[in-house]
Amino acid sequence: MTSDLDRLDLRILERLQMDASESSSEIAEHVGLSQSPCWRRMQRLREDGYIKGQVAILDREKFGDSIYIFAQLKMTRMNTEMYARFSKALSAIPEITEAYTLFGEMDVMIKVLAPSISWYQEFTLNVLLELPGVEDVRSTATLLELKNTHQLPLPQGNPSADK
């Protein structure tokens, strides 16, 4: 799908990933376009689904101490109805910030933002193990965050494909 994008589109997307609060004029200046063509490209990128939305990324340290815990969940055999109930329950828990299905011994991996290990212990017993179909939970607490980004690595673009 990125074959539809030229170097300028990729530069606009790169800039938006760094700071989506910049105006189309500011972005245009950085990528070497005038404001109107830059704005039109940004609109097309939104309409084509390359830009899903724009959010503010909050500094979690401003909200007090917290740690990320990665938990792998072992599920019982699940049918479509149980999987739907599990997914709905998972979506309703704000402390679970990411969730993925896995290949291998465990079935689901989640990322939990926890204020403390003791809080997480209670959370595991009273929330995670009560989710539909959860049979076992294996957790790993993080010590230090080395990298955290929401920026996707973008291809360099084909200079001969510029529009």
Beta strands, then each sheet from edge to edge (+ up, - down):
strand 1: 67-75
strand 2: 96-101
strand 3: 108-114
strand 4: 134-141
sheet 1: 2+ 3- 1+ 4-
end
